[in-house]
Amino acid sequence: MNAFFFPSIEVTGRRIGYARVSTQDQKLRMQLDALKAAQCDHIFKDHGISGGKASRPGLDKALKTLKRGDALVVLKLDRLGRSVQHLSDLLVRFENEGIHFCSLAEGINTTTPGGKLVYHLFAAFAEFQRDIISENTALGLAAAKQRGKALGRPPSLSIDTILAGHRAVMQQGLPIIEVAKRYKVSPATVTRGFKRAGVEWVH
């Protein structure tokens, strides 16, 4: 496994490790051993918390600790993101904030020229997912209109505005209250919009 541990890494900051297991019965030892072997300066962990949980205290602390030039290190990709969409948005956020990412098992290391391609691939996927949501919503509305179905009062936020707000929250780390101010609506309207669009967000 040592082949995965930061070959010729160039990090100006710290190596921040993160480990997670879904149930209390599972052990963190293998992940922790790998992160220690990768010479992480700090390691945060969530024990007995499903990847689908909206809030993970250990991950939340790790994300707040990260600064420009640091690298977040995990043993496997699935330890980090709740979904591929969530993982994609996190990696876009890391790139925006000058934070590196390394997944040891998959050999992903964004401090290398080849590793930087990972950011671009995940960014493209994140936008592809939003494009699909926008297109499906438009097609659904058009089909309903064609059937003569009464659509009722238009929502306060269009689907494209909702997705732009979601991008700001997930990729730029903007609080929902700030997104609400930007669009002159309440935070509850923003979160209802996220639910309507079927996108995940960090509370």
Accessible surface in RSA format (square Angstrom, percent):
REM  Atomic radii and reference values for relative SASA: ProtOr
REM  Chains: A
REM  Algorithm: Lee & Richards
REM  Probe-radius: 1.40
REM  Slices: 20
REM RES _ NUM      All-atoms   Total-Side   Main-Chain    Non-polar    All polar
REM                ABS   REL    ABS   REL    ABS   REL    ABS   REL    ABS   REL
RES MET A   1   122.17  63.3  70.32  46.5  51.85 123.5  67.30  57.2  54.87  72.7
RES ASN A   2   118.45  81.7 106.29 102.7  12.16  29.3  31.96  76.9  86.49  83.6
RES ALA A   3    91.58  84.2  59.54  91.9  32.04  72.9  72.89 102.6  18.69  49.5
RES PHE A   4    73.22  36.6  68.46  42.4   4.76  12.4  70.54  42.8   2.68   7.7
RES PHE A   5    33.23  16.6  17.39  10.8  15.84  41.2  17.39  10.5  15.84  45.3
RES PHE A   6    14.82   7.4   3.99   2.5  10.83  28.2   3.99   2.4  10.83  31.0
RES PRO A   7    79.27  57.8  66.76  60.9  12.52  45.5  77.55  64.0   1.72  10.7
RES SER A   8   107.67  91.0  73.59  98.2  34.08  78.5  51.40 109.5  56.27  78.8
RES ILE A   9    25.22  14.4   8.21   6.1  17.01  41.0   8.21   5.9  17.01  46.2
RES GLU A  10   138.06  79.3 126.35  95.6  11.71  27.9  53.08 102.7  84.98  69.4
RES VAL A  11    33.49  22.0   3.50   3.2  29.99  72.3   4.26   3.7  29.23  79.3
RES THR A  12   134.99  96.0  93.95  95.2  41.04  97.8  89.32 120.0  45.67  69.0
RES GLY A  13    33.70  41.6   0.00   N/A  33.70  41.6  14.97  41.1  18.72  41.9
RES ARG A  14    68.84  28.9  68.13  34.7   0.71   1.7  44.59  60.9  24.24  14.7
RES ARG A  15    44.48  18.7  44.48  22.7   0.00   0.0   6.80   9.3  37.69  22.8
RES ILE A  16     0.00   0.0   0.00   0.0   0.00   0.0   0.00   0.0   0.00   0.0
RES GLY A  17     0.00   0.0   0.00   N/A   0.00   0.0   0.00   0.0   0.00   0.0
RES TYR A  18     0.19   0.1   0.00   0.0   0.19   0.5   0.00   0.0   0.19   0.2
RES ALA A  19     0.00   0.0   0.00   0.0   0.00   0.0   0.00   0.0   0.00   0.0
RES ARG A  20     7.65   3.2   7.65   3.9   0.00   0.0   0.00   0.0   7.65   4.6
RES VAL A  21     6.35   4.2   6.33   5.7   0.01   0.0   6.35   5.5   0.00   0.0
RES SER A  22    42.81  36.2  34.13  45.5   8.68  20.0  19.05  40.6  23.76  33.3
RES THR A  23    67.41  47.9  63.88  64.8   3.53   8.4  63.98  85.9   3.44   5.2
RES GLN A  24   127.36  71.2 112.29  82.1  15.07  35.9  57.40 122.2  69.96  53.1
RES ASP A  25   128.14  89.8 108.20 107.7  19.94  47.1  35.51  83.6  92.62  92.4
RES GLN A  26    84.79  47.4  78.79  57.6   6.00  14.3  29.58  63.0  55.21  41.9
RES LYS A  27   160.56  78.3 142.60  87.5  17.96  42.8  90.10  81.1  70.46  75.1
RES LEU A  28    13.61   7.6   9.79   7.0   3.82   9.6   9.79   6.9   3.82  10.3
RES ARG A  29   180.31  75.7 174.29  88.8   6.01  14.3  54.25  74.1 126.06  76.4
RES MET A  30   123.76  64.1 115.95  76.7   7.80  18.6  87.06  74.0  36.69  48.6
RES GLN A  31    12.55   7.0  12.43   9.1   0.12   0.3   4.10   8.7   8.45   6.4
RES LEU A  32    30.03  16.7  30.03  21.5   0.00   0.0  30.03  21.1   0.00   0.0
RES ASP A  33    78.25  54.8  71.81  71.5   6.45  15.2  28.29  66.6  49.97  49.8
RES ALA A  34     4.19   3.9   0.47   0.7   3.72   8.5   3.89   5.5   0.30   0.8
RES LEU A  35     0.02   0.0   0.02   0.0   0.00   0.0   0.02   0.0   0.00   0.0
RES LYS A  36   133.15  65.0 116.72  71.6  16.43  39.1  71.66  64.5  61.49  65.5
RES ALA A  37    53.34  49.0  25.56  39.4  27.78  63.2  38.12  53.7  15.22  40.3
RES ALA A  38     1.68   1.5   0.00   0.0   1.68   3.8   1.68   2.4   0.00   0.0
RES GLN A  39   129.17  72.2 114.81  83.9  14.35  34.2  37.79  80.4  91.37  69.3
RES CYS A  40    20.98  15.9   0.00   0.0  20.98  49.3   0.00   0.0  20.98  22.6
RES ASP A  41    84.16  59.0  55.30  55.0  28.87  68.3  14.38  33.8  69.78  69.6
RES HIS A  42    89.68  49.0  83.40  58.0   6.28  16.1  53.19  54.8  36.49  42.5
RES ILE A  43    51.36  29.2  21.42  16.0  29.93  72.1  21.42  15.4  29.93  81.2
RES PHE A  44    42.56  21.3  40.00  24.8   2.56   6.7  42.56  25.8   0.00   0.0
RES LYS A  45   112.90  55.1  97.05  59.5  15.85  37.7  52.32  47.1  60.58  64.5
RES ASP A  46     4.60   3.2   2.65   2.6   1.95   4.6   1.95   4.6   2.65   2.6
RES HIS A  47    75.22  41.1  60.39  42.0  14.83  37.9  42.66  44.0  32.56  37.9
RES GLY A  48    25.77  31.8   0.00   N/A  25.77  31.8   0.23   0.6  25.54  57.2
RES ILE A  49    35.98  20.5  35.28  26.3   0.71   1.7  35.98  25.9   0.00   0.0
RES SER A  50    50.55  42.7  48.82  65.2   1.73   4.0  26.20  55.8  24.36  34.1
RES GLY A  51    12.78  15.8   0.00   N/A  12.78  15.8   9.04  24.8   3.75   8.4
RES GLY A  52    58.26  71.8   0.00   N/A  58.26  71.8  31.01  85.1  27.25  61.0
RES LYS A  53   117.44  57.3 114.03  70.0   3.41   8.1  59.87  53.9  57.56  61.3
RES ALA A  54    38.09  35.0  27.56  42.5  10.54  24.0  28.09  39.6  10.01  26.5
RES SER A  55    65.72  55.5  53.79  71.8  11.93  27.5  35.57  75.7  30.15  42.2
RES ARG A  56     3.83   1.6   2.29   1.2   1.54   3.7   0.70   1.0   3.13   1.9
RES PRO A  57    69.93  51.0  65.06  59.3   4.86  17.7  69.88  57.7   0.05   0.3
RES GLY A  58     5.60   6.9   0.00   N/A   5.60   6.9   4.66  12.8   0.95   2.1
RES LEU A  59     6.30   3.5   6.30   4.5   0.00   0.0   6.30   4.4   0.00   0.0
RES ASP A  60    38.86  27.2  36.51  36.3   2.35   5.6  16.26  38.3  22.60  22.5
RES LYS A  61   125.62  61.3 123.27  75.6   2.36   5.6  69.10  62.2  56.52  60.2
RES ALA A  62     0.00   0.0   0.00   0.0   0.00   0.0   0.00   0.0   0.00   0.0
RES LEU A  63    25.94  14.4  16.54  11.8   9.39  23.6  16.65  11.7   9.29  25.0
RES LYS A  64   176.39  86.1 143.24  87.9  33.15  78.9  95.80  86.2  80.58  85.8
RES THR A  65    34.02  24.2  26.59  27.0   7.43  17.7  19.92  26.8  14.10  21.3
RES LEU A  66    15.14   8.4   0.84   0.6  14.31  36.0   0.84   0.6  14.31  38.5
RES LYS A  67   142.24  69.4 136.55  83.8   5.69  13.5  85.25  76.7  56.99  60.7
RES ARG A  68   174.13  73.1 147.98  75.4  26.15  62.3  69.42  94.9 104.71  63.5
RES GLY A  69     7.74   9.5   0.00   N/A   7.74   9.5   7.74  21.2   0.00   0.0
RES ASP A  70     3.36   2.4   3.36   3.3   0.00   0.0   0.00   0.0   3.36   3.3
RES ALA A  71     0.59   0.5   0.59   0.9   0.00   0.0   0.59   0.8   0.00   0.0
RES LEU A  72     0.00   0.0   0.00   0.0   0.00   0.0   0.00   0.0   0.00   0.0
RES VAL A  73     0.00   0.0   0.00   0.0   0.00   0.0   0.00   0.0   0.00   0.0
RES VAL A  74     0.00   0.0   0.00   0.0   0.00   0.0   0.00   0.0   0.00   0.0
RES LEU A  75     4.74   2.6   4.44   3.2   0.30   0.8   4.44   3.1   0.30   0.8
RES LYS A  76    87.97  42.9  87.97  54.0   0.00   0.0  37.55  33.8  50.42  53.7
RES LEU A  77    33.41  18.6  33.04  23.6   0.37   0.9  33.04  23.2   0.37   1.0
RES ASP A  78    73.34  51.4  62.17  61.9  11.17  26.4  43.83 103.1  29.52  29.4
RES ARG A  79    41.52  17.4  41.52  21.2   0.00   0.0   5.76   7.9  35.76  21.7
RES LEU A  80     0.00   0.0   0.00   0.0   0.00   0.0   0.00   0.0   0.00   0.0
RES GLY A  81    11.69  14.4   0.00   N/A  11.69  14.4   1.25   3.4  10.44  23.4
RES ARG A  82    34.27  14.4   8.52   4.3  25.75  61.3   0.70   1.0  33.57  20.3
RES SER A  83    40.66  34.4  26.14  34.9  14.52  33.4  40.14  85.5   0.52   0.7
RES VAL A  84    85.86  56.5  81.29  73.6   4.57  11.0  82.10  71.3   3.77  10.2
RES GLN A  85    18.97  10.6  17.49  12.8   1.48   3.5  15.43  32.8   3.54   2.7
RES HIS A  86     3.02   1.6   2.11   1.5   0.90   2.3   1.59   1.6   1.42   1.7
RES LEU A  87    13.79   7.7  13.79   9.9   0.00   0.0  13.79   9.7   0.00   0.0
RES SER A  88     0.00   0.0   0.00   0.0   0.00   0.0   0.00   0.0   0.00   0.0
RES ASP A  89     0.23   0.2   0.23   0.2   0.00   0.0   0.00   0.0   0.23   0.2
RES LEU A  90     3.25   1.8   3.15   2.3   0.10   0.3   3.19   2.2   0.06   0.2
RES LEU A  91     0.00   0.0   0.00   0.0   0.00   0.0   0.00   0.0   0.00   0.0
RES VAL A  92    14.04   9.2  14.03  12.7   0.01   0.0  14.04  12.2   0.00   0.0
RES ARG A  93    55.54  23.3  55.54  28.3   0.00   0.0   0.15   0.2  55.39  33.6
RES PHE A  94     2.34   1.2   2.34   1.5   0.00   0.0   2.34   1.4   0.00   0.0
RES GLU A  95    70.51  40.5  55.47  42.0  15.04  35.8  24.16  46.7  46.35  37.8
RES ASN A  96    81.35  56.1  53.22  51.4  28.14  67.8  23.31  56.1  58.04  56.1
RES GLU A  97    59.22  34.0  54.84  41.5   4.38  10.4  31.27  60.5  27.95  22.8
RES GLY A  98    22.33  27.5   0.00   N/A  22.33  27.5  18.57  51.0   3.77   8.4
RES ILE A  99     4.81   2.7   2.95   2.2   1.85   4.5   3.16   2.3   1.65   4.5
RES HIS A 100    44.62  24.4  44.62  31.0   0.00   0.0  25.56  26.3  19.06  22.2
RES PHE A 101     0.51   0.3   0.00   0.0   0.51   1.3   0.21   0.1   0.30   0.9
RES CYS A 102     2.51   1.9   2.51   2.8   0.00   0.0   0.79   2.0   1.72   1.9
RES SER A 103     0.00   0.0   0.00   0.0   0.00   0.0   0.00   0.0   0.00   0.0
RES LEU A 104     0.04   0.0   0.00   0.0   0.04   0.1   0.04   0.0   0.00   0.0
RES ALA A 105    37.84  34.8  22.21  34.3  15.62  35.5  22.80  32.1  15.04  39.8
RES GLU A 106    79.79  45.8  47.67  36.1  32.12  76.5  39.65  76.7  40.14  32.8
RES GLY A 107    46.30  57.1   0.00   N/A  46.30  57.1  18.01  49.4  28.30  63.4
RES ILE A 108    22.45  12.8  19.99  14.9   2.46   5.9  22.37  16.1   0.08   0.2
RES ASN A 109    10.30   7.1   8.67   8.4   1.64   3.9   8.27  19.9   2.03   2.0
RES THR A 110     0.64   0.5   0.01   0.0   0.63   1.5   0.01   0.0   0.63   1.0
RES THR A 111    21.83  15.5   1.80   1.8  20.03  47.7   2.11   2.8  19.72  29.8
RES THR A 112    39.79  28.3  38.63  39.2   1.16   2.8  32.29  43.4   7.50  11.3
RES PRO A 113   119.20  86.9 104.11  94.9  15.09  54.9 106.44  87.9  12.76  79.3
RES GLY A 114    56.03  69.1   0.00   N/A  56.03  69.1  43.32 118.9  12.71  28.5
RES GLY A 115     8.85  10.9   0.00   N/A   8.85  10.9   6.86  18.8   1.98   4.4
RES LYS A 116   106.61  52.0 106.36  65.3   0.25   0.6  51.16  46.0  55.46  59.1
RES LEU A 117   102.79  57.2 100.30  71.8   2.49   6.3 101.88  71.6   0.91   2.4
RES VAL A 118    22.30  14.7  22.30  20.2   0.00   0.0  22.30  19.4   0.00   0.0
RES TYR A 119    11.62   5.4  11.62   6.6   0.00   0.0  11.62   8.7   0.00   0.0
RES HIS A 120   106.40  58.2 100.12  69.6   6.28  16.1  61.68  63.6  44.72  52.0
RES LEU A 121   108.35  60.3 102.43  73.3   5.92  14.9 102.91  72.3   5.45  14.7
RES PHE A 122    35.81  17.9  34.77  21.5   1.04   2.7  35.81  21.7   0.00   0.0
RES ALA A 123    28.13  25.9  27.01  41.7   1.12   2.6  27.53  38.8   0.60   1.6
RES ALA A 124    63.09  58.0  49.47  76.3  13.62  31.0  58.52  82.4   4.57  12.1
RES PHE A 125    66.97  33.5  62.21  38.5   4.77  12.4  66.53  40.3   0.44   1.3
RES ALA A 126     0.00   0.0   0.00   0.0   0.00   0.0   0.00   0.0   0.00   0.0
RES GLU A 127    60.15  34.5  60.15  45.5   0.00   0.0  45.53  88.1  14.62  11.9
RES PHE A 128   113.02  56.5 109.41  67.8   3.60   9.4 112.12  68.0   0.89   2.6
RES GLN A 129    57.54  32.2  56.49  41.3   1.06   2.5   0.85   1.8  56.69  43.0
RES ARG A 130     3.53   1.5   3.02   1.5   0.50   1.2   3.30   4.5   0.23   0.1
RES ASP A 131    90.13  63.1  85.39  85.0   4.74  11.2  23.57  55.5  66.55  66.4
RES ILE A 132    64.76  36.9  64.76  48.2   0.00   0.0  64.76  46.6   0.00   0.0
RES ILE A 133    35.59  20.3  32.57  24.3   3.02   7.3  35.25  25.4   0.34   0.9
RES SER A 134    26.02  22.0  25.59  34.1   0.43   1.0   9.40  20.0  16.61  23.3
RES GLU A 135    97.81  56.2  91.18  69.0   6.62  15.8  32.58  63.0  65.23  53.3
RES ASN A 136    88.88  61.3  79.16  76.5   9.72  23.4  24.80  59.7  64.08  61.9
RES THR A 137    37.70  26.8  28.13  28.5   9.57  22.8  25.01  33.6  12.70  19.2
RES ALA A 138    57.41  52.8  49.10  75.8   8.31  18.9  53.46  75.3   3.95  10.5
RES LEU A 139   108.53  60.4 104.39  74.7   4.13  10.4 104.94  73.7   3.59   9.7
RES GLY A 140    39.75  49.0   0.00   N/A  39.75  49.0  33.93  93.1   5.82  13.0
RES LEU A 141    96.98  54.0  94.61  67.7   2.38   6.0  94.94  66.7   2.04   5.5
RES ALA A 142    59.91  55.1  48.01  74.1  11.90  27.1  55.02  77.5   4.89  13.0
RES ALA A 143    40.61  37.3  36.60  56.5   4.00   9.1  39.79  56.0   0.82   2.2
RES ALA A 144     8.55   7.9   8.55  13.2   0.00   0.0   8.55  12.0   0.00   0.0
RES LYS A 145   155.49  75.9 143.71  88.2  11.78  28.1  87.22  78.5  68.27  72.7
RES GLN A 146   163.57  91.5 128.79  94.1  34.78  82.8  46.78  99.6 116.79  88.6
RES ARG A 147   167.14  70.2 126.90  64.7  40.24  95.8  75.88 103.7  91.25  55.3
RES GLY A 148    65.61  80.9   0.00   N/A  65.61  80.9  34.67  95.2  30.94  69.3
RES LYS A 149   128.20  62.5 112.89  69.3  15.30  36.4  67.83  61.1  60.37  64.3
RES ALA A 150    95.35  87.7  65.42 101.0  29.94  68.1  75.79 106.7  19.56  51.8
RES LEU A 151    91.42  50.9  56.51  40.4  34.91  87.8  60.54  42.5  30.87  83.1
RES GLY A 152    61.21  75.5   0.00   N/A  61.21  75.5  42.09 115.5  19.12  42.8
RES ARG A 153   220.10  92.4 188.77  96.2  31.33  74.6  75.89 103.7 144.21  87.4
RES PRO A 154   106.05  77.3  92.11  84.0  13.94  50.7  97.59  80.6   8.47  52.6
RES PRO A 155    76.70  55.9  52.77  48.1  23.93  87.0  63.97  52.8  12.73  79.1
RES SER A 156    87.66  74.1  44.77  59.8  42.89  98.8  20.16  42.9  67.50  94.6
RES LEU A 157    13.58   7.6  11.23   8.0   2.36   5.9  12.42   8.7   1.16   3.1
RES SER A 158    62.49  52.8  49.36  65.9  13.13  30.3  50.26 107.0  12.23  17.1
RES ILE A 159    22.65  12.9  19.22  14.3   3.43   8.3  19.22  13.8   3.43   9.3
RES ASP A 160    88.26  61.8  81.65  81.3   6.61  15.6  31.63  74.4  56.63  56.5
RES THR A 161    36.51  26.0  31.75  32.2   4.75  11.3  10.41  14.0  26.10  39.5
RES ILE A 162     2.93   1.7   0.51   0.4   2.43   5.8   2.93   2.1   0.00   0.0
RES LEU A 163     6.42   3.6   6.42   4.6   0.00   0.0   6.42   4.5   0.00   0.0
RES ALA A 164    33.50  30.8  29.20  45.1   4.29   9.8  29.28  41.2   4.21  11.2
RES GLY A 165     1.08   1.3   0.00   N/A   1.08   1.3   1.08   3.0   0.00   0.0
RES HIS A 166     1.07   0.6   1.07   0.7   0.00   0.0   1.07   1.1   0.00   0.0
RES ARG A 167    70.16  29.5  70.16  35.8   0.00   0.0  26.73  36.5  43.43  26.3
RES ALA A 168     1.75   1.6   1.43   2.2   0.32   0.7   1.56   2.2   0.19   0.5
RES VAL A 169    11.75   7.7   7.70   7.0   4.04   9.7   7.70   6.7   4.04  11.0
RES MET A 170     6.71   3.5   3.74   2.5   2.97   7.1   4.66   4.0   2.05   2.7
RES GLN A 171    11.72   6.6  11.72   8.6   0.00   0.0   0.78   1.7  10.93   8.3
RES GLN A 172   102.39  57.3  77.97  57.0  24.42  58.2  25.47  54.2  76.92  58.3
RES GLY A 173    31.71  39.1   0.00   N/A  31.71  39.1   6.68  18.3  25.03  56.0
RES LEU A 174    45.85  25.5  43.36  31.0   2.49   6.3  44.38  31.2   1.47   4.0
RES PRO A 175    73.60  53.6  62.09  56.6  11.50  41.8  73.60  60.8   0.00   0.0
RES ILE A 176    27.48  15.6  22.32  16.6   5.15  12.4  22.32  16.1   5.15  14.0
RES ILE A 177    93.15  53.0  90.43  67.4   2.72   6.6  90.43  65.1   2.72   7.4
RES GLU A 178    68.46  39.3  64.63  48.9   3.83   9.1  14.51  28.1  53.94  44.0
RES VAL A 179     0.77   0.5   0.77   0.7   0.00   0.0   0.77   0.7   0.00   0.0
RES ALA A 180     1.60   1.5   1.60   2.5   0.00   0.0   1.60   2.3   0.00   0.0
RES LYS A 181   132.98  64.9 114.16  70.0  18.83  44.8  77.28  69.6  55.71  59.3
RES ARG A 182   126.12  53.0  94.73  48.3  31.39  74.7  45.49  62.2  80.64  48.9
RES TYR A 183    58.43  27.3  40.49  23.0  17.93  46.7  37.50  28.2  20.92  25.8
RES LYS A 184   188.94  92.2 154.63  94.9  34.31  81.7 107.58  96.8  81.37  86.7
RES VAL A 185    36.59  24.1  15.76  14.3  20.83  50.2  26.81  23.3   9.77  26.5
RES SER A 186    53.60  45.3  43.27  57.8  10.33  23.8  42.50  90.5  11.10  15.6
RES PRO A 187    58.82  42.9  58.71  53.5   0.10   0.4  58.82  48.6   0.00   0.0
RES ALA A 188    49.91  45.9  43.67  67.4   6.24  14.2  48.02  67.6   1.88   5.0
RES THR A 189    23.31  16.6  21.70  22.0   1.61   3.8  10.13  13.6  13.17  19.9
RES VAL A 190     2.06   1.4   1.67   1.5   0.39   0.9   1.79   1.6   0.27   0.7
RES THR A 191    33.20  23.6  33.20  33.7   0.00   0.0  21.60  29.0  11.60  17.5
RES ARG A 192   143.84  60.4 139.16  70.9   4.68  11.2  67.24  91.9  76.60  46.4
RES GLY A 193     4.66   5.7   0.00   N/A   4.66   5.7   4.15  11.4   0.51   1.1
RES PHE A 194     1.09   0.5   1.09   0.7   0.00   0.0   1.09   0.7   0.00   0.0
RES LYS A 195   144.23  70.4 122.01  74.9  22.22  52.9  70.74  63.7  73.49  78.3
RES ARG A 196   118.88  49.9  81.84  41.7  37.03  88.2  70.31  96.1  48.57  29.4
RES ALA A 197    13.25  12.2   0.00   0.0  13.25  30.1   2.68   3.8  10.57  28.0
RES GLY A 198    64.51  79.6   0.00   N/A  64.51  79.6  34.33  94.2  30.18  67.6
RES VAL A 199    10.47   6.9   2.07   1.9   8.40  20.2   5.77   5.0   4.70  12.7
RES GLU A 200    61.85  35.5  55.89  42.3   5.96  14.2  39.39  76.2  22.46  18.3
RES TRP A 201    26.87  10.8  22.90  11.1   3.97   9.3  22.07  11.8   4.80   7.8
RES VAL A 202    51.18  33.7  44.87  40.6   6.31  15.2  44.87  39.0   6.31  17.1
RES HIS A 203   148.95  81.4  92.60  64.4  56.35 144.2  85.48  88.1  63.47  73.8
END  Absolute sums over single chains surface
CHAIN  1 A    11000.6       8775.1       2225.5       6396.8       4603.8
END  Absolute sums over all chains
TOTAL         11000.6       8775.1       2225.5       6396.8       4603.8
